[in-house]
């Protein structure tokens, strides 16, 4: 029997994260990817999964301990015998049906939970996703297994957090709280409609990524007074040069592609340095700006499961070819669902490109706490007046959404125009 020490894996830039829940104990038989503990940062909860199957021989931490990457969690007998059939204790929760293990889960907690004092009249149908309910991923999963609506459960944990004990108490007839009557700043919910009354329907669950990203997008939409500035850049010369680099990349020993995105990243960094307020965030007190002296660029990546945003770190130190290779690697990991939390955090500015699909313009949602995001659609040939004649030029539409609390319209127009100027003259870019 092999004994191994299980440690906290890479959890990004988080340090000193408190342990809020321990999901296993000494003697438990576990499978690979079973959740072991739940960590909580100031913005998210994270489940840490088991690296392999075995039997827990010793726990090395307790609730309340603060951990970072590499901290010991438990000792595991990696080749332990299978767990004996369990017999529920008198006060135990009935065993739910087995479900497939899940990877590290990240749940938004910023919005909190609103509890209405109005009592519930009669039972309500359980829901599979609980929006902004203040509960860990393990508690949410338990509620789904037991078909309990968490919006009806009163949390007894710190700051109103719903614990497993609260779920068990509710199951045994404990007190329930009414579902929220409104979300956000008193915004009423959309009324529930039985669409089957009007014709055939089919209900399909949202992907895991959409369930996780939805609250973040909703939070940004409600909190950021966003405005979008549109402009267009003449990329005729840039596109000719890009095609040459792309042809060379396809013939390289380790082939890679060169899209327009690395040029957009390089150009954005150059202009962000001219206009540092676009590379900032509002302070928590909302009375000052935090200007960042690093340039980490997020890029929206379309995957079969939904939109994710990998982050290119230190983009100012990388040329177009290096960026092209890193973009290819991160995009492949995103489509395979293998991005780590560290690879999706720390962005100071985001680019969302729909150029491979189409469109004429759109208003991307600012990825708060960032204060600006660049939207790009497909370029098109258009007649451009030179002062003497119309000539065909390849024009790229750009849409810059920005937080109007930090950036005014004139600054946004200057930023967008400066970005166009850089893209229109590739000599301004360090290749």
N, C-alpha and C positions, 0 to 999 in steps of 0.2 A: 504494500500500500504506500503510495507516494504522498507525502505531506508537502503542501505548497502554501506560501503566504500570498494572499490575495490583496492587492493594493489598489488605491484609487487611480483610475486611468487618466489619460489626457482629458481635462475638462475645460480647456481653453485658458484664458487669462485669469480665471477665478482663483483667488487665494484665500485661505482661512474661511472656507465655506462651512457653515454649521450643518451637522447631521440632525435632521428633524424627525427621522423615522428609521427604525431598524426592522427589516422584513423577515429576517431569519434568526435562528438561535442555535446554540450548540446541540448537535444530534440530528439536525434537519438534513435530509437528503435533498440535494438540489440538482437541477439540470443546467447545462450551459445556457447562458442568456437569461436565467431567472434573475429577477431584481433582488439585490441584497440590501441596499440602503437607499434612502432618499436624501439628497442634499438640496439646500435652498440658498440661492444667492439673493441679491437685493431685487432681482427682476424675474427669476425663474426657478423652478424646481427641476432636479435631474435625478433620475434613477440610475444607479450603478449596477450593471449586470454581472453575473458570474462568468468568469472566463472559461470554465469547464465544469463538467459534472463531478459530483462527489458528495461527501458528508462533512458538514461543518463540525470541526473539532473544538474550536475556540473562537470567541468573538474578541477582537482587539480594540474595540471602541464602544462608545455608548452615545445615547441621544444627548445632544448639546455640545459634543466635541466639535472642534473646528479643524477641517482637513484641507489639504491641497493635493496636487498630483503626487503620487508616490507614497502617500500615507497608508499604513497597514490597516486593513479592514478585518480580516479573519484568517484563521488557519483552516485549510481544506484538505481532507483526505481524498485526493483526486481519484482514487480507484476504490472508493467505498462501495459497500454492498447496496443493493437497491433498497429503497425505503420500505418498511413494512406497511401493510395496509393500515390506514389510520382509522381510529374510532373516535368520533367527535366527543369532546367533553360535554357535560350537561349544559354548560353555558356557551358552547362553541357555535359559530355560525354554520349552518348546513353547507356541506361541500358543494361548490359550484362545478359546472362542467368544465373540463380541461380546455384551456385555450393555448394558442401558439404563443411562445415567449416573444416579447417585444424588445427592440433596442432601446438605448437611452432615450427617455422622453423629456421634452422641454415644454413647460406649460407657463403661459403668461399669467402673472399674478397681480399686475399693477392696478387693474380696474377694481379689484376687490369684489364684494358681494353686497347687494342691497336686499334687506329682508323686510317684507311687508308685515305689519301687525295684524292684517286681516286674516282670520282663520280660513282654512281650506274647507270647502263644502263638498265632500265626496272624494273618491279616489281620482287620480289623474294617470294618464298613460306615461310610463317611463320613457326617458329619452336616452339616446346613446352618447351624446356629447353634451357637456354641461356648461358650455360657454365660459363665463367668468367666475364660476363657483370657486371658492377658495379651498382647494383640496389638492393633494398630491396625486401624481399619476397612478400610484398603487391604489389609493382610495377610489379614484374614478373607475379603475378597472374592476375593483370589487363591487362597486355599485352597479356597473353594467352586468356583471355576472349574476348578481342577485336581483336584477331588474328593479332597482330602487332609483327614484328620481332625486338626485342630490339637491335640486332646488327646493325640496321640501324638508331637508334635514338641517337642523340647527347645529352649527359648529361650536364645540366647547374648547377648542385649542386656542393657541396664541393668536390674537387679532381675528378671532372668529373662524380659524381654520377647522375644517371638518376632518375628523380623525376616523380611523377604523372602528373605534369604540362607539362613535356617534352613529355610524352606519349600523352596527350591531344593535344598538339601543333602539334605533328606528325600526329595525326588522322585528324586534320583540315587542313593539307597541309603544316605543318611546315617543316623546313629543316631536312633532314636525313643525317646520315653519312654512309660511306661505311662500310661493314663488314670487320673484321680483315683479312688481307691476310696471317698472320702468328701468331703463338702462342708461348709463352715462349720466349726464346732468339732467335727469328728469325726462329723458326722451322716451316717449311711449313706444311699446313694442308693436310690431306689425301684427294685426289680428290673425288668429288661427283660422284657416279656412279648410273645409273638407272638399278638396278638389275632385274627389271621386264622384261627387254629386253631378258634375258637369260632363264627365266622360272617363274613359279608361286612363289610368295613371300607372307609373312604375316608379318606385322609390329606390334610389341608389345611394349608399353612404358616401360621404365626402372622403377623399383620400386623407391619410394621416397628415401630410404636409399642409393641406388646405385647412384642416381642423386647427393646426398649430399656428399657421400664419394669419388666419382670419382675425383673431383678437388683436394682433399687432396692427394690421391694416385698419381695423375699426378704430383703435385707439388713436392712430395717427390722423385719421380722417376727422375725428371729433375734436382733437386738440390743436391741430395745426391750421391756421388760417392761410391756406395755400393759394397761390396765384401762378398761372403758367404764362411764360414768355415764349413766343414762337419766332424763329428766324430760319435762315437757310444758308448753307455754305456751298460754294462752288468747289467741288472735289474732283474736277475733271483730271487735273494733273496728278493728284493724289491717287486716284483709282488706277491710272496707268502704272504708277510706281508700285502700288500694292499688288497688281497682277504679276509683275515681274518677280517680286519677292515670293509670292505664292507659288509660282512655277518652280522657283529654285528650291523652295521648301518641300514640294512634292517629290523632287528628285534626290533629296538628301538621304544619306544612309539611314538615319532615323527620321522618317518623313513627318512633316508637320504642315499645318495650313496657316496662312496669313490672311485674316479677315480685316474688316475695317475697325473692329473693336480695339485692337492694340493702339492704333493711331488715335482713336477717340480718347483712350486712357492717357496717352502721352500729352495730347493737346489739353485735356482737362486739367492735368497736374500743372502744366505750364500756366494756365489761366488762374487756377486756384491759388498759385503763389502770388499772382498779381492782385487777386481779390481774396484775402485771407478770411473774410467774414463768411464766405461760402464753404470754408473748411472748418467751421466752428460748431458749437452747440450752446444752447442757452444753459445757464447755470440752474441748479435746482430751485434757487430763489427767484429766478426769472428777472434778475436785475443786473446781470453781467453776462459777457460772452466768454466761453472757453475756447480760445484759438489753439488749434492743434498744430504742432510742429512736425507732423508726420502726415504722409499722404497714402492712405489705404483705400483702394477703390473697389467697391462692390459692383458686381455685374449680375443682372437678373438672368437666370438660366432656366430655360423651359425643360421640364422633365416629364416623363409619363405620369408621375404622381402629382405634378403641380409645380409651381414656381419656387425656386430656391435662389439665394443670393450668396454665392461664394465671394471671397474677398482676396484681392491681390494686395499683399502687404508690401510696403515701401516701393510703390510703383514709380516714384521719382528716381529710383536707382536702377531701373531696368529699361533696356531698349526695346524696340518694337519686336525684334526676333525673340528675345527672352520672354517678353510678355505673351507672344503668340504660343510658345511652347507651354507656358504655365496655364494659359487659358484653356488649351486643349486638355491638359491633365486634370484641371479642376472641373471642367465640363463633363469629362468622362466619369469622374468620381460622383458628380452630382446626379447624372443619369442612372448610375448604379446604386444610388442611395448610400454612398460610403463616405460622405463628407463628415469631418469631425466638427465639434462645436467651435474649435479654434479657427477652422477654415471658413466659418460663417460669421465671425464676430470682428469688431474693431473698425468697420468701414467709416470713413469720414465723408464720402461722397459716393453716390451710386449712379450707374448707367444702366438704363433699360432699353435694349435694342430690339425692335421688331422688324429690322431691315430684311430679314430672311422671309418674312411673311407678307408684309405690305402695309397699306395705310397711308394717310396723308399727314396726320398729326394726332397726338393724344395728350392727355394730362396725367402723367404718372403721379402716384401718391408719394409725398415726401416720406422717406424712411426714418422717422424720428427715432433717436434724438439728432440725426443729421438735419441740416436746414435746407438742403437743395438736392435735386435729382434731375438727371438729364435723360430725356426720352428721345429715341431716334427711330425713324421709320425708313422705308425703302427710298433710295435716291431715284431721281427720274431726269430724263433729258428735257430741257426747256430752252426756249429762245431767250437769249440775254442780250440786251442792247449795249454795245461797246462805245457808243457815242457817234458811231458812223453807220453801223449795221447790226442786225440781229445775228448772233451765232449760236449754234447748239452747244450747251454746256450741261454737265452732269451736276444737278443740284441736290443737296442733302438737307431735308427738313429736320430741324432741331426743336425740341420742346423742353424748356427749362422750368420745372416747378420749384417754388421756393417758399419758405416760411416768411410771411410778410411782417412778423414781429421782429425779425432780424434783418431782413433785406427789403429795400424799397424797390419800386418799379424801375427807377432810373438805373440803379446798380445792376439789376437783373438784365436790363437791356444792354448795358455796357459789357457785362460778362458774356452774354450770348454772342454779341458782335465780336468781342475779342476772341472767342472760341472759333468763330467762323474764319477770322483773319488767319489764325494759326493753321487751321485745316486747309486753307486755300494756298498756303505757301509751305511746302514740306521742308524747305530749308530752315524753318523755325523749329522743326522737331529734331531731337537727337535720336537718330535711328539706332 
